[in-house]
Amino acid sequence: MEGPALEEGAPDLDPARAREAAELLGQGEAALQAGDAGTALSRAREVSDRFGRIPGSAEALWLEARAQAALEAWEPAEAAAELYLGRGAPEAAGEARVRLHLARVRLDGRLPGGIESLFDIPVDGPDPVLREAEELAVSTAADLALPLLRDLVSEAPTHPRMLPAFQVELATRTFLLGDEAGGRRLAEAALELEPGAAVADRARAVLRGELETVEAALVSLAALLSEGGPPSLRSLAQEVRDGIEVALSEAEALGQPVRFSVLDDQASPARVETLIRQLEGQGTPAILGPLDEVGLQSAARARTRPTPVISPTARLIPEGVEHVYSLTGVDPGSAETLARLALDAGVREVVVFHPRRDEMLEEARNFRSAFEGGGGVIRRTLMYSPGTTDFAEPFREVVRLRPRGLVLLLPPEEVELVAPQVAFFGVDDLDIVILGNDAWSSENVLDRVNPRHTDGVLTVTSRDGPGSFGPGWRDFVDSYENHFRRTLRSPVPALGYDAANLFLAAVRSGDGTPEGTARALEDIRGYPGATGRLSVVDGRIRRTWTPVQIQNRELIPYRP
């Protein structure tokens, strides 16, 4: 036997005892190779107990480390390997094997320092050990959450065989999330370190865009976002894209990776039409965006197949087309619930007031249909032109008509302007019920409009409770903030998140074709989204609406 002894002090040089120790270690190795870890551990401990000063007896620690690992006794396996290294036992090649053992034990046993141990493996270790370590690094990288993977790649030492495994995994995910240029940069950085053949092949596949050889993406998803449009749309596009990325990252964590591509429509209708035809030719089963009404109309017009399109932010969807949706478009359920609320409150006669804008005209039609269908009467509809700031004339007409209720259908940004004038021109001096559309229950209105102008207003909300937009809101906030390592300051990313999740649900339950995805979308009911409980009914995305009354900036469930 050669090498360090287990114990300090004068070495035991008795040849007979050395032979016995060597025989015990040989028996332990044979038992371990035969799968009998218990016997291997017994022989290792016998050497440690009886032959601690025999030169080479430190090999008992290496035998024990491997036997304990085979028994899934992770902490003793780690401790024995650390002691073995501490005795200075292994030569250079042996150290690489022990470092790999430590990495595997720590990763398998959920002990701290597993990834660090991979980077401690000597770069000049035996090639079989380095190949095995690379395989472990590849599988470890695949299990990491995206934020942790990003941090690791940016902070880890430049180990030419370990770092590329993590770089290529991040390259793959970055490519799948739509940032093809970023994915290729990471793949190129990995290749510059000259990794092993398997990792290099994965990096080259990313460079070629052949992700089917890298990862089995279950579905493909495309988005038309105005990343090169005017500043307001560029900002909106980034927020929507952030929300989509969170949804795709969650899908990947569940073992359902998505190949995602983002195409810049540059807020150009002609370019939207070109991109739609391109995506149809690729068989894309669903398209997110465009972000505005003009782009959405162009997308709907350019389709030659029933490829479903969801805009996260367009306020209007084109009339007379199928499978075109918006998460912020006019929801018939909102006006219908408001009409039922008015009737339940005993209001049978109202005046309706709204701006002369397409989406408000549609909302007014929805309200009229439901209200008159329930026996109500609309005395007058009063409209104002966009940009109006003085509402003396219409509100004096309301005072003259003295209806039982006044229905204020307003966009959120105009509630703050209109609400104070209701009181100023004497409307609230009447015995009259004020009803507002869902804009009145929005967070901005509740925060910014003085309560004396909103208290008592009957309205509707799709919110799931205080501080929450929908049943999935809190989980989305946690996912967003963990993913980006920053505080969520806007609800807009949640629209991208919900749009992506609706499509992913439809693509997976359909057959992966545009036609199958369109059919599956129409079957969605009560999806627990971040922005509300979502259903697709009669070609519209609808939320579940609840009647409420505003009191001191709070939404109180209304029960007549």
C-alpha positions in Angstrom: 0.0 0.0 0.0 1.2 3.5 -0.8 0.0 7.0 0.0 -1.0 8.8 3.2 -2.1 7.1 6.3 -5.4 7.9 8.0 -3.8 8.9 11.3 -0.9 11.1 12.2 2.1 9.7 14.0 4.7 7.1 13.4 3.7 4.9 10.4 2.9 1.3 10.9 5.3 -0.5 8.6 4.3 -4.1 9.6 4.1 -6.0 6.2 1.6 -8.5 7.4 -0.8 -5.8 8.6 -0.3 -3.8 5.4 -1.2 -6.9 3.4 -4.4 -7.4 5.6 -5.4 -3.8 5.1 -4.9 -4.1 1.3 -7.0 -7.3 1.2 -9.8 -5.6 3.1 -9.8 -2.6 0.7 -9.7 -5.0 -2.2 -12.7 -6.9 -0.8 -14.5 -3.6 -0.3 -13.9 -2.5 -3.9 -15.1 -5.8 -5.2 -18.3 -5.6 -3.1 -18.9 -2.0 -4.3 -18.5 -3.0 -7.9 -21.0 -5.9 -7.3 -23.6 -3.5 -5.8 -23.0 -4.5 -2.2 -22.5 -1.1 -0.7 -23.1 -2.3 2.8 -20.1 -4.7 2.7 -17.9 -2.1 1.1 -18.7 0.3 3.9 -18.0 -2.4 6.5 -14.6 -3.1 5.0 -13.7 0.6 4.7 -14.5 1.2 8.4 -12.5 -1.9 9.5 -9.5 -0.5 7.8 -10.1 2.9 9.4 -10.5 1.3 12.9 -7.6 -1.2 12.8 -5.1 0.1 10.3 -5.1 3.9 10.6 -1.3 4.3 10.6 -0.7 1.9 7.7 0.6 4.0 4.7 -2.2 4.2 2.1 -4.9 3.5 4.6 -6.5 6.9 3.7 -7.9 5.0 0.6 -10.5 3.7 3.1 -12.0 7.2 3.1 -12.5 7.1 -0.7 -14.1 3.7 -0.5 -16.4 4.9 2.3 -17.3 8.1 0.3 -18.5 6.0 -2.6 -20.2 3.4 -0.5 -22.1 6.0 1.4 -23.2 7.6 -1.8 -24.5 4.3 -3.1 -26.5 4.1 0.1 -27.8 7.6 -0.5 -26.2 8.7 2.8 -25.3 12.1 1.3 -23.8 13.9 4.2 -21.5 11.1 5.3 -20.5 10.6 1.7 -19.6 14.3 1.4 -17.7 14.2 4.7 -15.6 11.2 3.8 -14.6 12.7 0.4 -13.6 16.0 2.0 -11.5 14.1 4.6 -9.9 12.1 1.7 -8.9 15.4 -0.1 -7.7 16.8 3.2 -5.3 13.9 3.7 -3.7 14.9 0.3 -4.4 11.3 -0.9 -5.3 11.6 -4.6 -2.9 12.4 -7.4 -4.0 14.9 -10.1 -6.2 12.4 -11.9 -7.7 11.1 -8.7 -8.5 14.6 -7.5 -10.7 15.1 -10.6 -12.6 11.9 -9.8 -13.1 13.0 -6.1 -14.3 16.5 -7.1 -16.8 15.0 -9.5 -18.0 12.6 -6.7 -18.5 15.6 -4.4 -20.4 17.5 -7.1 -22.7 14.5 -7.7 -23.2 13.9 -4.0 -24.1 17.5 -3.3 -26.4 17.8 -6.3 -28.2 14.4 -5.7 -28.4 15.0 -2.0 -29.6 18.7 -2.3 -26.5 19.8 -0.3 -25.0 23.2 -0.7 -22.1 23.7 -3.2 -22.9 21.2 -5.9 -22.5 23.5 -8.8 -19.4 25.1 -7.3 -17.9 21.6 -7.0 -18.3 21.1 -10.8 -16.3 24.2 -11.3 -13.6 22.9 -8.9 -12.9 19.9 -11.1 -9.3 20.4 -12.5 -9.4 21.4 -16.2 -6.6 19.0 -16.9 -8.4 16.0 -15.4 -8.8 12.8 -17.4 -11.1 13.2 -20.4 -13.5 10.5 -19.2 -14.0 12.3 -16.0 -14.5 15.6 -17.7 -17.0 14.1 -20.1 -19.0 12.7 -17.2 -18.8 16.1 -15.4 -20.1 17.8 -18.6 -23.0 15.4 -18.7 -23.8 16.2 -15.1 -23.5 20.0 -15.8 -25.9 19.7 -18.7 -28.5 17.9 -16.7 -28.0 20.3 -13.8 -28.4 23.3 -16.1 -31.6 22.0 -17.5 -33.1 21.9 -14.0 -32.2 25.5 -13.1 -34.8 28.2 -13.0 -34.1 30.8 -15.7 -33.1 33.6 -13.3 -30.6 31.4 -11.5 -29.2 30.2 -14.8 -28.7 33.7 -16.0 -26.9 34.7 -12.7 -24.7 31.6 -12.9 -23.6 32.3 -16.5 -22.8 35.9 -15.7 -20.9 35.1 -12.4 -19.3 31.7 -12.8 -15.5 31.2 -13.4 -14.4 30.5 -17.0 -14.1 26.8 -16.8 -13.7 25.6 -20.4 -15.6 22.4 -19.9 -18.2 23.4 -17.2 -19.2 26.9 -18.2 -20.2 26.0 -21.8 -22.8 23.5 -20.5 -24.6 26.3 -18.7 -24.1 28.8 -21.5 -25.6 26.5 -24.1 -28.6 25.7 -21.9 -29.2 29.5 -21.5 -28.6 30.0 -25.2 -31.4 27.4 -25.9 -33.9 29.0 -23.6 -33.0 32.5 -24.8 -33.6 31.4 -28.4 -36.9 29.7 -27.5 -38.0 32.9 -25.7 -37.7 34.8 -29.0 -34.3 36.4 -28.5 -32.5 34.6 -31.3 -29.6 37.0 -31.5 -29.0 36.7 -27.7 -29.1 32.9 -28.0 -26.6 32.8 -30.8 -24.2 35.1 -28.8 -24.3 32.7 -25.9 -23.7 29.7 -28.2 -20.7 31.4 -29.8 -19.3 32.3 -26.4 -19.6 28.6 -25.4 -17.8 27.4 -28.5 -14.9 29.9 -28.0 -14.1 27.9 -24.8 -13.7 24.7 -26.8 -16.1 22.5 -24.8 -16.5 18.7 -25.2 -18.1 17.3 -28.4 -21.7 16.9 -27.0 -21.9 20.5 -25.7 -20.3 21.9 -28.8 -22.9 20.0 -31.0 -25.7 21.6 -29.0 -24.1 25.1 -29.4 -23.8 24.6 -33.1 -27.5 23.5 -33.3 -28.5 26.8 -31.6 -26.4 28.7 -34.1 -28.3 27.0 -36.9 -31.6 27.4 -35.3 -32.2 23.7 -35.2 -33.7 23.5 -31.8 -35.5 20.3 -32.4 -32.1 18.7 -32.0 -31.5 20.5 -28.8 -34.9 20.5 -27.1 -38.3 19.0 -27.9 -40.3 22.2 -28.1 -43.9 21.0 -27.8 -45.5 24.1 -29.4 -44.6 27.2 -31.4 -45.9 30.6 -30.6 -45.3 33.9 -32.4 -45.9 37.5 -31.5 -46.2 40.6 -33.5 -45.0 43.5 -31.3 -44.2 47.0 -32.3 -40.7 47.0 -31.0 -39.6 49.4 -33.8 -42.7 51.6 -33.7 -43.3 54.9 -31.9 -42.0 55.3 -28.4 -45.4 54.6 -26.7 -45.8 51.3 -28.6 -42.2 50.4 -28.0 -42.7 50.7 -24.3 -45.9 48.8 -24.4 -44.3 46.0 -26.5 -41.5 45.6 -23.9 -44.0 45.2 -21.0 -46.2 42.8 -23.0 -43.1 40.8 -24.0 -42.0 40.6 -20.3 -45.3 39.0 -19.4 -45.1 36.5 -22.2 -41.6 35.6 -21.1 -42.8 34.8 -17.6 -45.5 32.5 -19.0 -43.1 30.7 -21.3 -40.5 30.3 -18.4 -43.2 28.7 -16.3 -44.1 26.4 -19.1 -40.5 25.4 -19.5 -40.2 24.7 -15.7 -43.1 22.3 -16.1 -41.2 20.4 -18.8 -43.3 22.0 -21.6 -40.8 24.2 -23.6 -42.2 26.6 -26.2 -40.4 27.8 -29.3 -41.3 31.5 -29.3 -40.5 34.1 -32.0 -41.0 37.8 -31.9 -41.5 39.7 -35.1 -41.3 43.5 -35.2 -44.3 44.9 -37.1 -42.9 48.4 -36.7 -46.6 49.6 -36.3 -46.9 49.3 -40.1 -50.2 47.7 -41.4 -48.4 46.6 -44.6 -45.7 44.9 -42.6 -48.3 43.2 -40.4 -49.9 41.7 -43.5 -46.5 40.5 -44.8 -45.6 38.9 -41.4 -49.0 37.2 -41.1 -48.6 35.5 -44.5 -45.1 34.5 -43.4 -46.3 32.9 -40.2 -49.2 31.2 -41.9 -46.8 29.6 -44.3 -44.8 28.2 -41.3 -48.0 26.7 -39.9 -47.9 28.8 -36.7 -50.9 27.7 -34.6 -51.5 31.1 -32.9 -50.3 34.7 -33.0 -50.1 37.2 -30.2 -50.6 40.8 -31.2 -50.6 43.3 -32.8 -50.9 45.8 -30.0 -53.2 48.4 -31.6 -56.5 48.4 -33.4 -55.1 49.3 -36.9 -52.5 46.5 -36.7 -55.2 44.0 -35.5 -57.4 44.9 -38.4 -54.5 44.3 -40.8 -53.8 41.0 -39.2 -57.4 39.9 -39.5 -57.6 41.0 -43.1 -54.3 39.2 -44.2 -55.2 35.8 -42.9 -56.1 33.0 -45.3 -56.6 30.4 -42.5 -58.5 30.7 -39.2 -55.3 31.3 -37.3 -56.4 32.7 -34.0 -55.0 36.1 -33.1 -55.1 37.7 -29.6 -54.1 41.3 -29.1 -53.2 41.9 -25.4 -54.0 45.7 -25.7 -56.2 46.6 -28.7 -59.4 48.3 -27.5 -61.4 47.2 -30.5 -61.5 44.1 -32.6 -62.6 44.1 -36.2 -66.3 43.4 -36.9 -67.3 40.4 -38.9 -64.2 38.3 -38.4 -63.7 35.1 -36.5 -61.0 34.0 -34.1 -59.6 37.5 -33.5 -59.6 38.6 -29.8 -58.4 41.2 -27.5 -57.8 41.1 -23.7 -58.6 44.8 -23.4 -61.4 45.0 -26.0 -65.0 45.7 -25.1 -66.3 42.9 -23.0 -70.1 42.4 -23.5 -70.3 40.8 -20.1 -69.3 44.1 -18.4 -72.2 46.1 -19.8 -74.6 43.2 -19.4 -73.7 42.9 -15.7 -74.1 46.7 -15.3 -77.5 46.5 -16.9 -78.6 43.7 -14.5 -77.2 45.7 -11.6 -79.3 48.7 -12.5 -82.5 46.6 -12.8 -81.7 44.8 -9.5 -81.3 48.2 -7.9 -84.9 49.1 -9.0 -83.7 51.5 -11.7 -85.9 51.2 -14.8 -85.3 54.5 -16.5 -81.9 56.0 -17.3 -79.9 58.5 -19.3 -76.7 57.1 -20.8 -73.7 59.4 -21.2 -70.5 58.5 -23.0 -67.8 59.9 -25.4 -68.3 59.5 -29.2 -65.7 56.8 -29.6 -66.0 53.5 -31.3 -65.4 51.3 -28.2 -67.8 53.4 -26.1 -70.5 53.2 -28.8 -70.1 49.4 -28.7 -70.3 49.4 -24.9 -73.5 51.5 -25.1 -75.1 49.1 -27.6 -74.3 46.2 -25.3 -75.8 48.0 -22.3 -78.9 49.1 -24.3 -79.6 45.5 -25.4 -79.3 44.0 -21.9 -81.1 46.9 -20.1 -84.1 47.1 -22.5 -84.2 43.3 -22.8 -84.8 43.3 -19.0 -87.6 45.9 -19.2 -85.6 49.1 -18.7 -86.0 52.3 -20.7 -83.3 54.6 -21.9 -84.7 58.2 -21.9 -81.8 59.7 -23.8 -78.2 59.0 -24.9 -75.9 62.0 -24.5 -72.5 61.9 -26.2 -69.5 64.2 -26.3 -66.7 64.6 -28.7 -63.1 63.5 -27.7 -61.2 66.4 -26.2 -64.3 68.0 -24.5 -63.6 69.3 -21.0 -66.8 71.2 -20.2 -69.9 69.1 -19.6 -72.3 71.8 -18.5 -74.8 71.3 -21.3 -75.3 67.5 -21.1 -75.5 67.5 -17.3 -78.0 70.3 -17.3 -80.1 68.2 -19.7 -79.8 65.3 -17.2 -81.1 67.6 -14.5 -84.0 68.6 -16.8 -84.9 65.0 -17.6 -84.6 63.9 -13.9 -84.1 60.1 -14.8 -84.0 57.5 -12.1 -80.4 56.6 -13.1 -77.5 58.1 -14.9 -75.1 55.6 -16.7 -71.6 57.0 -17.2 -69.7 54.9 -19.8 -66.2 56.3 -19.8 -62.7 55.3 -20.6 -60.5 55.2 -17.4 -58.5 58.2 -18.3 -61.6 60.4 -18.5 -63.3 59.5 -15.3 -61.2 61.9 -13.3 -62.3 64.7 -15.7 -66.0 63.9 -15.7 -66.7 62.8 -12.2 -66.3 66.2 -10.4 -68.6 67.8 -12.9 -71.5 65.5 -12.0 -71.6 67.2 -8.7 -70.7 70.6 -9.9 -73.7 70.8 -12.3 -76.2 69.5 -9.7 -76.8 66.0 -11.0 -76.1 64.4 -7.6 -78.6 66.8 -5.9 -81.3 64.8 -7.7 -82.7 61.5 -6.2 -80.7 59.6 -8.8 -78.6 56.5 -8.9 -75.2 56.9 -10.6 -73.9 53.9 -12.4 -70.5 53.6 -14.0 -68.9 51.1 -16.3 -65.9 49.0 -15.2 -63.5 51.9 -15.7 -64.8 53.3 -12.4 -63.5 50.2 -10.6 -60.0 50.4 -12.1 -57.1 50.9 -9.7 -56.1 54.3 -11.2 -59.6 55.7 -10.8 -59.9 54.5 -7.2 -56.5 55.9 -6.3 -56.7 59.2 -8.2 -60.3 60.4 -8.1 -61.5 62.1 -4.9 -63.9 59.7 -3.0 -66.6 62.4 -2.8 -67.0 62.0 -6.5 -67.1 58.2 -6.5 -68.7 57.2 -3.2 -72.0 55.5 -3.8 -71.4 54.8 -7.6 -72.7 51.4 -8.6 -70.3 49.6 -11.0 -68.9 46.2 -11.9 -65.5 44.7 -11.4 -63.6 41.6 -12.7 -61.0 42.0 -9.9 -60.6 39.0 -7.6 -60.2 41.1 -4.4 -58.2 44.0 -2.9 -54.9 44.4 -4.6 -55.6 41.5 -7.0 -56.8 41.7 -10.6 -57.6 38.0 -11.1 -57.3 34.6 -9.4 -53.8 34.2 -10.9 -52.6 37.7 -10.0 -50.5 37.0 -6.9 -48.8 33.9 -8.5 -48.0 36.0 -11.5 -46.5 38.8 -9.4 -44.3 36.3 -7.6 -43.2 34.7 -10.9 -42.5 38.0 -12.5 -40.4 39.3 -9.6 -38.5 36.1 -9.2 -37.9 35.9 -13.0 -36.7 39.5 -13.5 -35.4 40.2 -9.9 -37.3 43.5 -9.9 -40.6 44.8 -8.6 -43.7 44.7 -10.8 -44.8 48.3 -11.3 -47.5 47.9 -14.0 -50.4 45.5 -14.7 -49.6 45.6 -18.4 -47.2 42.5 -18.4 -50.1 40.5 -17.0 -51.9 41.0 -20.3 -49.0 39.4 -22.2 -48.9 36.6 -19.6 -52.6 35.8 -19.9 -52.6 36.0 -23.7 -49.7 33.6 -23.8 -51.3 31.2 -21.3 -54.6 31.2 -23.2 -52.9 30.2 -26.4 -50.7 27.6 -24.7 -53.8 26.0 -23.1 -55.5 26.0 -26.5 -52.6 24.7 -28.5 -52.0 21.8 -26.1 -55.7 20.8 -25.9 -56.1 21.2 -29.7 -54.1 19.4 -32.4 -51.3 21.9 -32.8 -52.8 23.3 -36.0 -54.4 26.8 -36.4 -57.8 25.2 -36.9 -57.5 23.0 -33.8 -56.2 25.9 -31.7 -59.1 28.0 -32.8 -61.6 25.3 -31.8 -59.9 24.8 -28.4 -59.9 28.5 -27.6 -63.7 28.6 -28.0 -64.0 25.9 -25.3 -62.1 27.9 -22.6 -64.3 28.7 -19.6 -63.3 30.2 -16.3 -59.6 30.2 -16.9 -58.0 31.7 -13.7 -55.9 34.4 -15.3 -53.8 37.1 -13.7 -56.2 39.8 -15.1 -59.5 38.0 -14.3 -61.3 34.8 -14.7 -61.4 34.4 -18.5 -63.8 32.6 -20.9 -64.1 32.7 -24.7 -67.8 33.1 -25.5 -69.3 34.0 -28.9 -65.9 35.1 -30.3 -65.0 37.4 -27.4 -62.7 37.0 -24.4 -65.0 37.6 -21.4 -64.2 38.1 -17.7 -66.4 37.2 -14.8 -68.0 40.4 -13.5 -69.2 41.2 -10.0 -71.6 44.1 -9.1 -70.1 46.5 -6.5 -70.6 49.9 -4.9 -67.7 52.3 -4.4 -67.2 53.5 -0.8 -64.1 55.4 0.3 -62.0 54.0 -2.6 -63.1 50.4 -1.8 -65.3 48.1 -3.9 -68.1 46.7 -1.7 -70.1 43.8 -3.1 -73.6 45.1 -3.9 -76.6 43.3 -2.7 -79.9 45.1 -3.3 
